Amino acid sequence: MKVALVCPYNIGSGSGVFEIIKELHRGMVDRGHDAVILTPQPRDSVTLAPEHVIFLGGGTEIRSPTHTTLQVSATVDTDAINEVLEREKFDIIHFHEPWVPVLSRQILSRSRSINIATFHGVVPETMVSRTVARVVTPYALSIIKYIHEFTAVSDAASDYIRSLTDNPVTIIPNGIDLNCYHPLTLARPEPKRKYNILFIGRLERRKGLNYLLRAYSLLEKRLKNLSLIIAGHGPDMEKLKLLSRNLGIKSVVFKGYVDDRTKLNLLQRADLFCSPALYGESFGIVLLEAMATGAVSIVGNNKGYDALMSGLGQLSVINPRDVPEFTRRMELLLVNRQLRELWKDWAVDYVQQYDYPKIIDEYEDLYQRAIRKYGRTT
């Protein structure tokens, strides 16, 4: 089976979507399939494409409906697209976030392969995003006719496409590498000096960090030996630093961007992981990573997180804007040892279903079913 995976984003940005595509590519190759990634040339980059990547067109920066800055495809060479499609003759072309301009649209209109689309994101319920949706929807409708099979990473991520088509949408969740994300193993326990509270993510309004800082400032008045680590970068960095000073917070560290190894180490040493996102979350890969490493978690009650944290995980879901309750939940999940152990036992079992090999199995099965259903179209 010959498969192309289309990524509309800059592959050097470390986006969650590209991480999924990278793992899917690796898994398909490991299973004996011929797979490549089609993506725009990163802006201001002369980097040569890796052997398994084909650059088509170039990228530019845009602001998403959730106010995140993204680098997406902006220019395409239609002759180059035609040449690649004619040369490669893919059985499957798998488009991730196909509504993102403009590469996917240009490939879809020329493709004679079986086209599969995966939707990762959500459109938040705000006036601005509804306005954006009115602009995006005609574009999205123009590509639906070219798609054979629709998938989404969660029910929240499927809402938008289900509003545009009656075709079935298969839910295939995101995954994580459980060989990498696991609890820290120590020869002997370290002496406990502090309760470590951790946030990892982009520093922007929708992530709810201002509420985390307010709740943490109250928690400092209840408990001693606390430490708050905020890892990530974004447009609100200076605002959040100023807020922490104004709140009189004693122990907070803004670490900025952290690499994967540092992220893993922070998660493994965290007593409590907080991700109080207000909206714009369709799934929550970082929550799975936290669960897999043994970090008890507290999350915002957005639609994506709320659906992911089922069973005992519902104990983790709070309304971030309710700062007093946010504070009480942090205290409960820090100091109640019995509850912490119950939560960890639940999390270890729960994350097994999201191990990458199982997720890639689902996509491979979908590809094979699509070939049986539609035949080899190339």
Stockholm file with secondary structure:
# STOCKHOLM 1.0

chainA/1-378         MKVALVCPYNIGSGSGVFEIIKELHRGMVDRGHDAVILTPQPRDSVTLAPEHVIFLGGGTEIRSPTHTTLQVSATVDTDAINEVLEREKFDIIHFHEPWVPVLSRQILSRSRSINIATFHGVVPETMVSRTVARVVTPYALSIIKYIHEFTAVSDAASDYIRSLTDNPVTIIPNGIDLNCYHPLTLARPEPKRKYNILFIGRLERRKGLNYLLRAYSLLEKRLKNLSLIIAGHGPDMEKLKLLSRNLGIKSVVFKGYVDDRTKLNLLQRADLFCSPALYGESFGIVLLEAMATGAVSIVGNNKGYDALMSGLGQLSVINPRDVPEFTRRMELLLVNRQLRELWKDWAVDYVQQYDYPKIIDEYEDLYQRAIRKYGRTT
#=GR chainA/1-378 SS CEEEEECCBCTTSCCHHHHHHHHHHHHHHHTTCEEEEEEEECTTCCCCCCTTEEEEEEEEEEECTTSCEEEEEEECCHHHHHHHHHHHCCSEEEEESTTSTTHHHHHHTTCCSEEEEEECCCCCSSHHHHHHHHHHHHHHHHHHTTCSEEEESSHHHHHHHHTTCCSCEEECCCCBCTTTSCCCCCSSCCCCCCEEEEEESCCSGGGCHHHHHHHHHHHTTTCSSEEEEEECCCTTHHHHHHHHHHTTCSSEEEEESCCHHHHHHHHHTCSEEEECCCSCCSSCHHHHHHHHHTCEEEEECCHHHHHHSCGGGGGGEECTTCHHHHHHHHHHHHHCHHHHHHHHHHHHHHGGGGBHHHHHHHHHHHHHHHHHHHCCCC
#=GC SS_cons         CEEEEECCBCTTSCCHHHHHHHHHHHHHHHTTCEEEEEEEECTTCCCCCCTTEEEEEEEEEEECTTSCEEEEEEECCHHHHHHHHHHHCCSEEEEESTTSTTHHHHHHTTCCSEEEEEECCCCCSSHHHHHHHHHHHHHHHHHHTTCSEEEESSHHHHHHHHTTCCSCEEECCCCBCTTTSCCCCCSSCCCCCCEEEEEESCCSGGGCHHHHHHHHHHHTTTCSSEEEEEECCCTTHHHHHHHHHHTTCSSEEEEESCCHHHHHHHHHTCSEEEECCCSCCSSCHHHHHHHHHTCEEEEECCHHHHHHSCGGGGGGEECTTCHHHHHHHHHHHHHCHHHHHHHHHHHHHHGGGGBHHHHHHHHHHHHHHHHHHHCCCC
//
